[in-house]
Amino acid sequence: MAVAQALPAELATCKSVTTDLSSVVAWAKGITKAEVEKNLLLHHSKVMDDVKEVESDFTAGKYMDSGKAAADALILVAGPVNPTKNVALPPITPKSVGGFIAGLLDGFVEENKLAEIE
């Protein structure tokens, strides 16, 4: 919880974060079902290797390695983020960060049917 509370203050001092976040938002909006299907067909073996690595690293407590393998799989499936220039997001506030994290966790828990967490 302390990390989530510190995040808005940390982000507020980072001048480049709004451009990076805008790039990620634009990337996420551009993901299409057709692109995902094509990339899964092209990279199925590597994606499955990454998924196995995510599981084994997480089980072994190698959380950073697990996250990196998940990022590799995501990039293979959805494509890389292409940084944009001079695109600003609305101001990052504690309320927006808290709401985003709550929505992310809620969606993740619901989508993955993690009843124990609910």
PAGU-576783 format. One record per residue (C-alpha): x, y, z; residue in three letters. Coordinates in steps of 0.02 Angstrom, whole numbers. Example, Ala and Ser with C-alpha at 12.3 -4.5 7.8 and 13.67 -1.06 7.14 Angstrom:
2
((615 -225 390) 'ALA')
((684 -53 357) 'SER')
//
This chain:
118
((0 0 0) 'MET')
((145 118 37) 'ALA')
((205 98 -142) 'VAL')
((35 147 -212) 'ALA')
((29 298 -97) 'GLN')
((204 355 -146) 'ALA')
((174 333 -332) 'LEU')
((86 500 -367) 'PRO')
((226 598 -281) 'ALA')
((359 501 -375) 'GLU')
((271 525 -541) 'LEU')
((243 710 -510) 'ALA')
((431 742 -509) 'THR')
((458 646 -670) 'CYS')
((436 762 -819) 'LYS')
((442 624 -952) 'SER')
((310 512 -876) 'VAL')
((161 593 -963) 'THR')
((235 563 -1135) 'THR')
((277 383 -1090) 'ASP')
((105 352 -1017) 'LEU')
((24 430 -1169) 'SER')
((124 312 -1279) 'SER')
((64 162 -1179) 'VAL')
((-117 222 -1186) 'VAL')
((-106 247 -1375) 'ALA')
((-26 75 -1394) 'TRP')
((-162 -9 -1290) 'ALA')
((-300 76 -1389) 'LYS')
((-222 15 -1551) 'GLY')
((-218 -170 -1507) 'ILE')
((-336 -266 -1619) 'THR')
((-402 -443 -1611) 'LYS')
((-334 -476 -1785) 'ALA')
((-159 -418 -1735) 'GLU')
((-161 -526 -1578) 'VAL')
((-220 -679 -1675) 'GLU')
((-86 -654 -1809) 'LYS')
((51 -630 -1680) 'ASN')
((-4 -781 -1580) 'LEU')
((7 -887 -1737) 'LEU')
((178 -816 -1783) 'LEU')
((253 -822 -1608) 'HIS')
((154 -960 -1522) 'HIS')
((306 -1062 -1468) 'SER')
((400 -913 -1394) 'LYS')
((244 -846 -1308) 'VAL')
((213 -1016 -1227) 'MET')
((396 -1024 -1172) 'ASP')
((376 -851 -1095) 'ASP')
((215 -904 -1005) 'VAL')
((304 -1056 -932) 'LYS')
((447 -943 -879) 'GLU')
((325 -822 -796) 'VAL')
((249 -965 -697) 'GLU')
((413 -1045 -645) 'SER')
((499 -881 -601) 'ASP')
((348 -822 -500) 'PHE')
((337 -988 -407) 'THR')
((524 -975 -369) 'ALA')
((502 -799 -301) 'GLY')
((594 -719 -448) 'LYS')
((461 -586 -470) 'TYR')
((565 -465 -574) 'MET')
((614 -604 -695) 'ASP')
((433 -660 -701) 'SER')
((377 -484 -745) 'GLY')
((508 -469 -881) 'LYS')
((452 -633 -959) 'ALA')
((271 -572 -953) 'ALA')
((324 -411 -1039) 'ALA')
((413 -512 -1174) 'ASP')
((256 -614 -1205) 'ALA')
((146 -458 -1209) 'LEU')
((259 -373 -1335) 'ILE')
((258 -528 -1445) 'LEU')
((68 -537 -1439) 'VAL')
((18 -353 -1443) 'ALA')
((171 -273 -1523) 'GLY')
((293 -146 -1453) 'PRO')
((249 25 -1385) 'VAL')
((301 161 -1507) 'ASN')
((347 316 -1407) 'PRO')
((257 475 -1455) 'THR')
((315 652 -1432) 'LYS')
((230 799 -1347) 'ASN')
((68 711 -1301) 'VAL')
((10 752 -1126) 'ALA')
((-106 659 -1012) 'LEU')
((-214 746 -884) 'PRO')
((-122 785 -722) 'PRO')
((-77 635 -617) 'ILE')
((-160 650 -448) 'THR')
((-171 532 -299) 'PRO')
((-355 504 -343) 'LYS')
((-316 458 -523) 'SER')
((-175 340 -475) 'VAL')
((-280 257 -339) 'GLY')
((-427 238 -457) 'GLY')
((-318 167 -594) 'PHE')
((-236 40 -477) 'ILE')
((-405 -9 -404) 'ALA')
((-478 -34 -578) 'GLY')
((-326 -132 -637) 'LEU')
((-332 -249 -488) 'LEU')
((-521 -269 -498) 'ASP')
((-514 -310 -683) 'GLY')
((-368 -428 -659) 'PHE')
((-453 -520 -515) 'VAL')
((-620 -529 -606) 'GLU')
((-548 -581 -775) 'GLU')
((-441 -717 -698) 'ASN')
((-579 -777 -581) 'LYS')
((-471 -756 -426) 'LEU')
((-610 -783 -300) 'ALA')
((-491 -793 -152) 'GLU')
((-436 -614 -179) 'ILE')
((-610 -543 -197) 'GLU')
//
